[in-house]
C-alpha cells in the first residue's frame, strides 16, 4: 500500500450490489474498502480473507472441522 494510498478503481463503479474484498491487511481499511463501504457494498478485509484462508487450509490438511473464532466469523454472502 505504501507510498500510494489511492486505489486503481473508479468510485463510480462501486454500488450496493457489489461484494468487494481486498487482500491487503495493513492498513486494514484500504481506500478501496472504505469507498466500497460508503457506497453500501459488502466488504471483506485482508485480515478476514487471511483468517478464512487459514481455516480452510486447516480443514483441508487435517480433515478436522474448524470452529469459528470466539469473536465470531461473519458471513458476507
Rosetta blueprint (number, residue, H / E / L):
1 X L
2 X L
3 X L
4 X L
5 X L
6 X L
7 X L
8 X L
9 X L
10 X L
11 X H
12 X H
13 X H
14 X L
15 X L
16 X L
17 X L
18 X L
19 X E
20 X E
21 X E
22 X L
23 X L
24 X L
25 X L
26 X L
27 X L
28 X L
29 X L
30 X L
31 X H
32 X H
33 X H
34 X H
35 X H
36 X H
37 X H
38 X H
39 X L
40 X L
41 X L
42 X E
43 X E
44 X E
45 X L
46 X H
47 X H
48 X H
49 X H
50 X H
51 X H
52 X H
53 X H
54 X H
55 X H
56 X H
57 X H
58 X H
59 X H
60 X H
61 X H
62 X H
63 X L
64 X L
65 X L
66 X L
67 X L
68 X L
69 X L
70 X L
71 X L
72 X L
73 X L
74 X L
75 X L
76 X L
77 X L
